[in-house]
Amino acid sequence: MAIQDIYATALRLLGRPVLVVGGGPVAARRAKGLLDAGARVTVVAPLASDALRELAASGLLTWKPRTYLSSDVDGVWFVQTATGVAAVDAQVAADAEAQRIWCVNASDHESSAAWTPAVAVVDDVKIAINAGGDPRRAMALRDAVATALETGDLPLRRRRASTGSVALVGGGPGDSGLITVRGRRLLGQADVVVADRLGPRDLLQELAPDVRVIEVGKTPGHHPVPQLEINRILVEEALAGHRVVRLKGGDPYVLGRGGEEAEFCRQNGVEVEVVPGVTSAISVPAAAGIPVTHRGLAKGFSVVTGHEELSEVPARPDHTVILLMGVAKLRESAAALAASGMPLDTPVGIVENGYMPEQRVTIGTLATIAEQAEATGVANPAVIVIGDVVRVSPFAPEHFKTADYSTLTPNKPRVVTPSPSAH
Ligand SMILES: C[S@@+](CC[C@H](N)C(=O)[O-])C[C@H]1O[C@@H](n2cnc3c(N)ncnc32)[C@H](O)[C@@H]1O
């Protein structure tokens, strides 16, 4: 049978009686698919697999534990036969054919009246693939199309008007590969994208030409679009029936005002989904080879902004302090930590523009870092990491490195080589 002899259509089986003959794994899979489509399924088989028995026991289908009778096809809309015995399947198919009922015969693909495609569902899109009678090829194609839909590489965006909604999508620190699959997919479905200055901005170039991008990016101390206005835009666009993606840098709930935006949308009757992102607080240090915890060096970390009162943060080199938006007040922050007891030779790393081509790493100590930053013109966006974990960075100067931390020797006492520049 040639592929052009197939008429592709979709059966709407909700509430319609269908018949499955056979009790093995293929019959169980097909029965499950038919149940998912809302059909009223009867299974005829002397023996049934556990999966079929469970479905029957929970009342989802009717199992007739006996051999097939020609009268079983009476009154059904669709038949699947998968008994594993070619002669029985042929009989079922012939009985269905005689009554002009479509039948899939699992044991004789060539003569089967209907074929089951390889199917995947992504959101409200169902794809079904026939591939020249080669089921493995059909499954491989199905998986590739489903992945491309899930990752947003294919246009899943609705063309018909729908109810508006807002998705707060954490875009990660800037590299387009560091957004989540869910976030990428929602971006591919957006009618309107409300974008930050930070985050995976390259992805904006890939949006369809009719997707509207509203730029609301802030820099520390400079908010061209105030937060209240951003909230208002989100609600207004969603209430106009648009699917809005609020594409944010990092994670929406880490020093990103995502909570306020979500709350405002909900208060105004707009459905919101929050998609977590890879926060810059953890990932940007990693871009410079700094783990925020490391066995033998640090067991915990605090993430604060440079505007915060630092006196509450544990001031010990084995508790990593991560400062976001901290460049302008670096001198004050370093002094505050030192005043709380953090040793002056505690290593400090600053990572500017993490994951971007212009990424730059500056490493010093609590005593020296403010001067270094001022001398080299360190600027936002930057993540500042304070603590012994900075020693692990390949960018750390040789004298920072100590052999006394290791993942292989947990709890070994820590001996820190003093930094010559710290005094
Ligand atoms: C308003 S905060 C938002 C943080 C975000 N919600 C997150 O989870 O990463 C912005 C700050 O994040 C930091 N930041 C974000 N992306 C960065 C990057 N690629 N490189 C360096 N710092 C970054 C900087 O400290 C910047 O000032």
The ligand as an SDF file (V2000), in Angstrom:
LIG
                    3D

 27 29  0  0  0  0  0  0  0  0999 V2000
   17.4700   42.7990   39.4330 C   0  0  0  0  0  0  0  0  0  0  0  0
   18.6490   41.5740   39.7340 S   0  0  0  0  0  0  0  0  0  0  0  0
   17.7830   40.2030   39.0670 C   0  0  0  0  0  0  0  0  0  0  0  0
   18.3280   38.8920   39.4780 C   0  0  0  0  0  0  0  0  0  0  0  0
   17.6380   37.7540   38.7760 C   0  0  0  0  0  0  0  0  0  0  0  0
   16.2660   37.6390   39.1840 N   0  0  0  0  0  0  0  0  0  0  0  0
   18.3440   36.4250   38.9660 C   0  0  0  0  0  0  0  0  0  0  0  0
   17.7860   35.4800   39.5490 O   0  0  0  0  0  0  0  0  0  0  0  0
   19.4640   36.2910   38.4670 O   0  0  0  0  0  0  0  0  0  0  0  0
   19.8580   41.9380   38.5260 C   0  0  0  0  0  0  0  0  0  0  0  0
   21.2600   41.6020   38.9950 C   0  0  0  0  0  0  0  0  0  0  0  0
   21.5350   40.2340   38.7170 O   0  0  0  0  0  0  0  0  0  0  0  0
   22.9000   40.0900   38.4280 C   0  0  0  0  0  0  0  0  0  0  0  0
   23.0530   39.5270   37.0740 N   0  0  0  0  0  0  0  0  0  0  0  0
   22.0700   39.0570   36.3010 C   0  0  0  0  0  0  0  0  0  0  0  0
   22.5590   38.5280   35.1730 N   0  0  0  0  0  0  0  0  0  0  0  0
   23.8890   38.6730   35.2280 C   0  0  0  0  0  0  0  0  0  0  0  0
   24.9610   38.3110   34.3670 C   0  0  0  0  0  0  0  0  0  0  0  0
   24.7590   37.6970   33.2150 N   0  0  0  0  0  0  0  0  0  0  0  0
   26.2180   38.6070   34.7650 N   0  0  0  0  0  0  0  0  0  0  0  0
   26.4510   39.2160   35.9180 C   0  0  0  0  0  0  0  0  0  0  0  0
   25.4770   39.5730   36.7740 N   0  0  0  0  0  0  0  0  0  0  0  0
   24.2170   39.3000   36.4440 C   0  0  0  0  0  0  0  0  0  0  0  0
   23.5430   41.4630   38.5560 C   0  0  0  0  0  0  0  0  0  0  0  0
   23.9720   41.5970   39.8860 O   0  0  0  0  0  0  0  0  0  0  0  0
   22.3550   42.3370   38.2750 C   0  0  0  0  0  0  0  0  0  0  0  0
   22.5620   43.6450   38.7920 O   0  0  0  0  0  0  0  0  0  0  0  0
  1  2  1  0
  2  3  1  0
  2 10  1  0
  3  4  1  0
  4  5  1  0
  5  6  1  0
  5  7  1  0
  7  8  2  0
  7  9  1  0
 10 11  1  0
 11 12  1  0
 11 26  1  0
 12 13  1  0
 13 14  1  0
 13 24  1  0
 14 15  1  0
 14 23  1  0
 15 16  2  0
 16 17  1  0
 17 18  1  0
 17 23  2  0
 18 19  1  0
 18 20  2  0
 20 21  1  0
 21 22  2  0
 22 23  1  0
 24 25  1  0
 24 26  1  0
 26 27  1  0
M  CHG  2   2   1   9  -1
M  END
$$$$
